[in-house]
Every structure is written in structure tokens, then in C-alpha cells.
Amino acid sequence: MTSGRDIVVVGAGAFGVTAAWELALRGWTVTLLDRGPVPHPDASSTDISKMIRMDYGSDVFYHELAEAALEGWERWNLDWPRPLYHDEGFLVLAAGAMEPGGFEYESRRVLLERGYEPSRLSADKLRRRYPKWNADEYFDGYLSPRGGWAESGAVVQRLSLEAAGAGVRSGRGSVAQLTYDGQSTGLDLRLTTGETLRPDHVVVCAGAWTPELVPETAPLLAAVAQPVLHFGVEEPDDYRGPSFPPFAADIAGSGWYGFPALEDRRLKLGHHGPGRPVLPGGRGAVPVDHVALARRFLGHAIPSLAEAPLVGSRVCMYCDSRDGDLLIDRVPGREDLTIAAGGSGHGFKFAPVLGGIIADAVEGRTNPWTQRFRWRVPEAVKSEEARLLDSRG
């Protein structure tokens, strides 16, 4: 741990704002920098909703991490002026019969083994409980009893207020350049305002922009564009409440997931897949052919939405790690630079525990979660390095 207590956190999304809040509570003097308003419209943490779930196939580590985070979501609901996490369950549907090894089967198995009671669904049960769904296409699955969705943009805004209340300062301008010498312990942050900061420690939580600021992360992280669509519904009550919880429909195969309708009649449909590798500043628009794919899915799965008007769309910028795990650790060889990134499309749900994990990484402490998120060289990168060495004789 560095001797000074002056720290700059770069990026005010879910990673950065929770880290800043926790570090301030631990006695650090914290400056939080971002490129614009919080929540920033370009950040992956924003938009109207994010899924909160414990369902991770056979991966018990993430199940337990999400379980710990859920306790935090429930605590925030009690502490904040109004609940921003909506505990409505999580509907998990398979494209056929659930079988061992499949995401849906293994997720339910882990839930059962850990004391939960996910309700198994047959075609008849799906028709009765969730009548908007086509039970001929999705005749197997379950309702995960503990999960739901969060108002993501509102959550980040609330977290920024909590951080400010703890003494976190908002810096002027964003980081134009982060410079450091490999043999030095000094860091220079040159801001777009022309100002230069030299704190004792820097935490980079810049999402897809992280490799631009810290080139060492380029082999580990990639900016990937994922499409999000908002459809308008005439009767929002038909797409809310117990009969229309947040869902994943053959998520490992098809990538489709979605949310209940909001009061303003918007219903969000997302797609978690390979995405498009892009530069963070050049994400572009949602491709027209993706809208057609979405309508085809809805026609098979939720026929009443197949012709719903498209009222909004955005390209969500993922910061994907090569192995899907978060990256929260010091940069090798540096005691004054910590990275917290690699959300890979699933990091937001862990917001209640992220701040503690990141602060522990800064302070060199261990906790039950840090080992999985340590700096590592992916096998694909190792293989390429070995190939290059072999080619050199």
C-alpha cells in the first residue's frame, strides 16, 4: 500500500462510483473524474434497467458473489428514498428440455443445492402463469425466486450522491492522458482542462476506454458493442408484475433477455452475444438487421410484441475480458495504479460489493473474491506469445 492517501478514481460508472464511495469511507481523499454528467449516456452502467440474478450455470463462485450483492441491494432499498432494485424473480426459459450441462439445468441445480426453491415450469404452467409467452416454443424452464432488475441509471445517480456525502470530490474535466514511467512510482493525470494531477494512487474504472488509458490492459480487455432495443406497449400492466418478470430465453444459445414494461410504456429487450469489436468512440448505431432479428425472436417467443413499435435503441459498450471474469487488481510492477474493469456485460449486478473489492485491491488486502479477479494473461495470449517465440527460432 502506498504511504499517501490522495487517490483519483477515473470513471464514474458502477465500478468507479462504488470504489470512490468506499475509499472515502476508509479515510482516503478521493477525487472522482468522468467525461461528463453522471450517469454518463455512453457508460454501460446507464440505461433504464439491468438484470440482478444469481443464475450462473454451474459457476458457484458467481452465484455466491451475486447472493452477497443481493443482500446489498436489499439494504440499499431500505436506506434510499425509494427502492431502485425490484425483487420480481427471474424467468429462465430453455429452448427445449433442460438437460445436464446446459445453462438452465445447471443454474437450477445450483439454486436447489444451495437451499433455494426455483419453480420448474412446464408448458401448461407457462401458459397459466406467463400467458404472453409461447409455451410451444418454451416448454421448460424455471422461475428463480431471488432476483429481478435495477433502475441502473438511477442507481448510479444515487450512488454519486452517496459518494459526495462521504466526501468524494468531483474533478473538473476528464483524463486526456495517464503517463507513468515503468521504473517510477509517480503518475501524471493530464486532464482535458489542461490541469495535471499527481495523486498517490489512481484507480482506472473507465470501462471500454481502459485500454486507451492503460495500454498494459489491451491484451486483456476489449471494447464490444451490444445492441439494446426499447419497444412501446399499449397496456404496460400486461407486461409487468407477476405475469411478466424479467427473463432470459435460451440465453446461452440465443442471447435474448428482457425486462418488464415501465410506466412510460417502454419495454427493454437486450442481446448478450459476441457483439461487435469497436473503438469506444465509434460504436455506431444498432444495425437494422438486428431489429429484424429481434422481431423474429418476439414473433416466436412473445407474439404480442412482434409488431410493437420501436421507440428507442442504444449501443451498450461492454468492456469484455478475454475470460469473462472481472479485472480488479494492481497493474504488475506498480503500487500506485489499480484497474477495475472487465464487466463483460454482467458486472453491474455486483455493485453493492464492488466498492469493497476494489478498495481492498487498492490497499493490498485479500477478501474472498479477489483471487478470481487478479491480473492474469489469458491462455489465448499465452499461446500467441509462445507461437511468436517459436517462429523466432
Secondary structure, 3 states (H helix, E strand, C coil): CCCCCEEEEECCCHHHHHHHHHHHHCCCEEEEECCCCCCCCCCCCCCCCEEECCCCCCCHHHHHHHHHHHHHHHHHHHHCCCCCEECCCEEEEECCCCCCCCHHHHHHHHHHHCCCCCEEECHHHHHHHCCCCCCCCCCEEEEECCCEEECHHHHHHHHHHHHHHCCCEECCCCEEEEEECCCCCCEEEEECCCCEECCCEEEECCHHHHHHHCHHHCCCEEEEEEEEEEEECCCHHHHCHHHCCCEEECCCCCCEEECCCCCCCEEEEEECCCCEECCHHHCCCCCHHHHHHHHHHHHHHCHHHCCCCEEEEEEEEEEEECCCCCEEEECCCCCCEEEEECCCCCCHHHHHHHHHHHHHHHHCCCCCCHHHHCCCCCHHHHHHHHHHHHHCC
